[in-house]
Amino acid sequence: MAAARDLRATETAEAGGGDAIELARRHLIQPWPYAGSVGAEARALIGEGDGIYITDSTGKRLIDGPAGMWCVNVGHRREELAKVMYDQAMALSYNTPWYTMNAPSAELAMRIAGHAPGDLSHVFYTTGGSSAVETALRFMQFYNNVRGRPEKKLILSRGGAYHGSTYLSASLNGRPRDRDWMDGADELVIKLSSPDPFRRPQGMSLAAFTDFLVDQFRDTVARLGADRIGAFVGEPVQASGGVVVPPDGYLGRIREICRDNDILYVSDEVVTGFGRLGHVFASGDVFGIDPDMITFAKGVTSGYFPLGGVIISERLLEELRRSNHPDAMFGHGLTYTSHPVGCAVALKNLDLLEESVLAHTQAVAPYFQAQLKTLEDLPLVGEVRGVGLMGCVECVADRESKDPLQLDKDVGKRIDGHCHELGLLVRPLINMCVMSPPLIITREQIDDMVGILREGISRTMDDLRREGVWQG
């Protein structure tokens, strides 16, 4: 015991001296680890952030290309948000949501409802995106149980989807490798095709591809029975699946099928919400749909505090209130539901978005997309796609076959390594580079970001040629 205490004391002293990398290797389990290095790895150490920039442990200043994880929307080191956190913590740091409430959560719910489409008027708060999706699914199950439809529980999801890391939310994921070694509620989830136009069958028109997706959805409902399907969960833009922007009209047609068959449409806006596409929510303002529920997180506090939630249709709540089971309890909640500090930060963050950030995003997004598109002249780049301030550069070995680099699945990591040296943090996804910078980025900073990314891809092409992996 004494030896263990001495080791901990030594490690604490080392941490004070900045030896965080070694301490991580000894004690920290990173997210999404491989079995061969779990609990024994250290990743790039970030020391501080300012605006669109972060600084690593060597003092190198980097453009924060992913905005943390799609979330630092108003930028790093916003004193207004830090002050709100302090002030709210000094006034009320926590209250139990089981039998008390706080004012910031009620005000934030009202303001969020004011931006939501259709009759989405009530908010249930969670701690992040995974728990938001989990909550939406559990609410669907509760809703159907109360309405006397216990068999109406199947969930429709899609290839390329990412909805979280909790048990039910992770069961919806459709990205390569996400579920290779993980269990899930496979008996409840049906996966449909990804709405990725770039990967549509060769020779198929965009209109025909859209019809294929809609027909597949309609046929699946007919085959399984609408009386067994509780919900469809879909991101307006598949974010971690590679910024997949669906064909025009696709989401609206899926929404109509859901409405006609009493299937709850859950729009997962954990990434697209709170400014990423220039609006607080993209479902209505960008894609013209009015879901039954919207899940959100990330940008609601710009990553300054863990917070998420579900916005629920007034119609669904009214149907529950009119049911024959007034004593039925929605047995779901979290210790940090409606956290006063998180809700206070979100209120100030929403102020910043409404005052200038949303307008700036709408103004600069076309330039961001146009500049990223110039990278398509590089032989390794198969497609650049995106919307708002989210974009993806997909690298392929052969543009005709659209074959990803079978001999080098980590090409994204190679590009990220070169870009890190040059001053840019990239989100690498196998053969893709995803960019979603803070919404306050300027045109000049976009030029810097795209210039570094171009050089990083060029250096990677040189590496691949030299190693004989690729000769494009």
Solvent accessible surface area in square Angstrom, and as a share of the most:
residue,aa,sasa,rsa
1,M,176,0.78
2,A,58,0.45
3,A,79,0.61
4,A,40,0.31
5,R,130,0.47
6,D,92,0.48
7,L,95,0.47
8,R,133,0.49
9,A,63,0.49
10,T,69,0.40
11,E,13,0.06
12,T,97,0.56
13,A,73,0.56
14,E,48,0.21
15,A,48,0.37
16,G,72,0.70
17,G,71,0.68
18,G,52,0.50
19,D,57,0.29
20,A,39,0.30
21,I,63,0.32
22,E,56,0.25
23,L,29,0.14
24,A,14,0.11
25,R,111,0.41
26,R,100,0.37
27,H,115,0.51
28,L,92,0.46
29,I,119,0.60
30,Q,22,0.10
31,P,89,0.56
32,W,136,0.48
33,P,49,0.31
34,Y,136,0.52
35,A,97,0.75
36,G,84,0.81
37,S,41,0.26
38,V,72,0.41
39,G,24,0.23
40,A,63,0.49
41,E,37,0.17
42,A,28,0.22
43,R,106,0.39
44,A,66,0.51
45,L,62,0.31
46,I,67,0.34
47,G,62,0.60
48,E,97,0.44
49,G,16,0.15
50,D,67,0.35
51,G,20,0.19
52,I,3,0.02
53,Y,38,0.14
54,I,9,0.05
55,T,33,0.19
56,D,12,0.06
57,S,63,0.40
58,T,116,0.68
59,G,53,0.51
60,K,76,0.32
61,R,141,0.52
62,L,0,0.00
63,I,6,0.03
64,D,2,0.01
65,G,0,0.00
66,P,8,0.05
67,A,0,0.00
68,G,38,0.37
69,M,89,0.40
70,W,5,0.02
71,C,20,0.12
72,V,14,0.08
73,N,0,0.00
74,V,0,0.00
75,G,0,0.00
76,H,37,0.16
77,R,142,0.52
78,R,55,0.20
79,E,138,0.62
80,E,64,0.29
81,L,0,0.00
82,A,51,0.40
83,K,123,0.52
84,V,32,0.19
85,M,50,0.22
86,Y,140,0.53
87,D,61,0.32
88,Q,27,0.12
89,A,44,0.34
90,M,138,0.62
91,A,85,0.66
92,L,69,0.34
93,S,66,0.42
94,Y,81,0.31
95,N,20,0.10
96,T,35,0.21
97,P,34,0.22
98,W,162,0.57
99,Y,179,0.68
100,T,64,0.37
101,M,145,0.65
102,N,7,0.04
103,A,78,0.60
104,P,21,0.13
105,S,9,0.06
106,A,48,0.37
107,E,84,0.37
108,L,0,0.00
109,A,22,0.17
110,M,123,0.55
111,R,44,0.16
112,I,0,0.00
113,A,24,0.19
114,G,68,0.66
115,H,63,0.28
116,A,15,0.11
117,P,24,0.15
118,G,62,0.60
119,D,65,0.34
120,L,4,0.02
121,S,45,0.29
122,H,83,0.37
123,V,26,0.15
124,F,45,0.19
125,Y,7,0.03
126,T,0,0.00
127,T,50,0.29
128,G,19,0.19
129,G,15,0.15
130,S,29,0.19
131,S,17,0.11
132,A,0,0.00
133,V,1,0.00
134,E,29,0.13
135,T,1,0.01
136,A,0,0.00
137,L,1,0.00
138,R,101,0.37
139,F,7,0.03
140,M,0,0.00
141,Q,39,0.17
142,F,34,0.14
143,Y,0,0.00
144,N,1,0.00
145,N,75,0.38
146,V,12,0.07
147,R,96,0.35
148,G,53,0.51
149,R,48,0.18
150,P,85,0.54
151,E,91,0.41
152,K,7,0.03
153,K,32,0.14
154,L,15,0.08
155,I,0,0.00
156,L,0,0.00
157,S,0,0.00
158,R,2,0.01
159,G,20,0.19
160,G,14,0.14
161,A,0,0.00
162,Y,51,0.19
163,H,6,0.03
164,G,3,0.03
165,S,72,0.47
166,T,52,0.30
167,Y,130,0.49
168,L,18,0.09
169,S,0,0.00
170,A,19,0.15
171,S,1,0.01
172,L,0,0.00
173,N,5,0.02
174,G,23,0.22
175,R,38,0.14
176,P,96,0.60
177,R,123,0.45
178,D,13,0.07
179,R,51,0.19
180,D,98,0.51
181,W,240,0.84
182,M,128,0.57
183,D,122,0.63
184,G,13,0.12
185,A,5,0.04
186,D,91,0.47
187,E,130,0.58
188,L,38,0.19
189,V,17,0.10
190,I,34,0.17
191,K,83,0.35
192,L,16,0.08
193,S,37,0.24
194,S,32,0.20
195,P,1,0.01
196,D,13,0.07
197,P,26,0.16
198,F,20,0.08
199,R,96,0.35
200,R,74,0.27
201,P,72,0.45
202,Q,161,0.72
203,G,83,0.80
204,M,54,0.24
205,S,61,0.39
206,L,81,0.40
207,A,73,0.57
208,A,44,0.34
209,F,8,0.03
210,T,10,0.06
211,D,60,0.31
212,F,83,0.35
213,L,5,0.03
214,V,0,0.00
215,D,63,0.33
216,Q,51,0.23
217,F,3,0.01
218,R,112,0.41
219,D,88,0.45
220,T,7,0.04
221,V,7,0.04
222,A,83,0.64
223,R,169,0.62
224,L,29,0.15
225,G,20,0.19
226,A,28,0.22
227,D,89,0.46
228,R,106,0.39
229,I,0,0.00
230,G,0,0.00
231,A,0,0.00
232,F,0,0.00
233,V,0,0.00
234,G,2,0.02
235,E,11,0.05
236,P,2,0.01
237,V,1,0.00
238,Q,1,0.01
239,A,1,0.01
240,S,11,0.07
241,G,16,0.16
242,G,0,0.00
243,V,0,0.00
244,V,4,0.02
245,V,40,0.23
246,P,11,0.07
247,P,8,0.05
248,D,140,0.72
249,G,48,0.46
250,Y,6,0.02
251,L,6,0.03
252,G,28,0.27
253,R,94,0.34
254,I,0,0.00
255,R,16,0.06
256,E,85,0.38
257,I,12,0.06
258,C,0,0.00
259,R,105,0.38
260,D,113,0.58
261,N,44,0.22
262,D,50,0.26
263,I,3,0.01
264,L,4,0.02
265,Y,2,0.01
266,V,1,0.00
267,S,1,0.01
268,D,6,0.03
269,E,1,0.00
270,V,17,0.10
271,V,17,0.10
272,T,1,0.01
273,G,2,0.02
274,F,2,0.01
275,G,0,0.00
276,R,0,0.00
277,L,14,0.07
278,G,1,0.01
279,H,53,0.24
280,V,4,0.02
281,F,2,0.01
282,A,1,0.00
283,S,0,0.00
284,G,24,0.23
285,D,92,0.47
286,V,55,0.32
287,F,49,0.20
288,G,65,0.63
289,I,6,0.03
290,D,52,0.27
291,P,3,0.02
292,D,6,0.03
293,M,0,0.00
294,I,0,0.00
295,T,0,0.00
296,F,0,0.00
297,A,2,0.01
298,K,54,0.23
299,G,2,0.02
300,V,1,0.00
301,T,2,0.01
302,S,0,0.00
303,G,44,0.42
304,Y,49,0.19
305,F,44,0.18
306,P,93,0.59
307,L,5,0.03
308,G,0,0.00
309,G,0,0.00
310,V,0,0.00
311,I,0,0.00
312,I,11,0.05
313,S,2,0.02
314,E,55,0.25
315,R,97,0.35
316,L,0,0.00
317,L,27,0.13
318,E,58,0.26
319,E,30,0.13
320,L,25,0.13
321,R,139,0.51
322,R,159,0.58
323,S,26,0.17
324,N,142,0.73
325,H,98,0.44
326,P,114,0.72
327,D,139,0.72
328,A,44,0.34
329,M,162,0.72
330,F,52,0.21
331,G,56,0.54
332,H,33,0.15
333,G,28,0.27
334,L,48,0.24
335,T,80,0.46
336,Y,119,0.45
337,T,15,0.09
338,S,24,0.16
339,H,19,0.08
340,P,1,0.00
341,V,11,0.06
342,G,0,0.00
343,C,0,0.00
344,A,12,0.09
345,V,0,0.00
346,A,1,0.01
347,L,22,0.11
348,K,58,0.25
349,N,0,0.00
350,L,1,0.00
351,D,39,0.20
352,L,11,0.06
353,L,0,0.00
354,E,78,0.35
355,E,124,0.56
356,S,64,0.41
357,V,6,0.04
358,L,23,0.12
359,A,68,0.53
360,H,61,0.27
361,T,0,0.00
362,Q,88,0.39
363,A,69,0.53
364,V,6,0.03
365,A,11,0.09
366,P,88,0.55
367,Y,49,0.19
368,F,0,0.00
369,Q,38,0.17
370,A,53,0.41
371,Q,47,0.21
372,L,0,0.00
373,K,96,0.41
374,T,64,0.37
375,L,0,0.00
376,E,50,0.22
377,D,99,0.51
378,L,15,0.08
379,P,62,0.39
380,L,0,0.00
381,V,0,0.00
382,G,18,0.18
383,E,37,0.17
384,V,1,0.01
385,R,26,0.10
386,G,23,0.22
387,V,37,0.21
388,G,9,0.09
389,L,0,0.00
390,M,0,0.00
391,G,0,0.00
392,C,0,0.00
393,V,0,0.00
394,E,7,0.03
395,C,0,0.00
396,V,0,0.00
397,A,38,0.29
398,D,62,0.32
399,R,111,0.41
400,E,133,0.60
401,S,69,0.45
402,K,60,0.25
403,D,51,0.26
404,P,27,0.17
405,L,5,0.02
406,Q,107,0.48
407,L,145,0.72
408,D,12,0.06
409,K,84,0.36
410,D,63,0.32
411,V,0,0.00
412,G,0,0.00
413,K,110,0.46
414,R,71,0.26
415,I,0,0.00
416,D,27,0.14
417,G,35,0.34
418,H,36,0.16
419,C,0,0.00
420,H,41,0.18
421,E,110,0.49
422,L,56,0.28
423,G,10,0.10
424,L,0,0.00
425,L,38,0.19
426,V,4,0.02
427,R,39,0.14
428,P,38,0.24
429,L,22,0.11
430,I,39,0.20
431,N,10,0.05
432,M,27,0.12
433,C,0,0.00
434,V,1,0.00
435,M,0,0.00
436,S,0,0.00
437,P,0,0.00
438,P,0,0.00
439,L,0,0.00
440,I,47,0.24
441,I,0,0.00
442,T,53,0.31
443,R,128,0.47
444,E,121,0.54
445,Q,37,0.16
446,I,0,0.00
447,D,61,0.31
448,D,75,0.39
449,M,0,0.00
450,V,10,0.05
451,G,40,0.38
452,I,31,0.16
453,L,0,0.00
454,R,75,0.27
455,E,71,0.32
456,G,0,0.00
457,I,0,0.00
458,S,31,0.20
459,R,84,0.31
460,T,0,0.00
461,M,12,0.05
462,D,73,0.38
463,D,20,0.10
464,L,0,0.00
465,R,85,0.31
466,R,172,0.63
467,E,92,0.41
468,G,50,0.48
469,V,37,0.22
470,W,13,0.05
471,Q,128,0.57
472,G,48,0.46
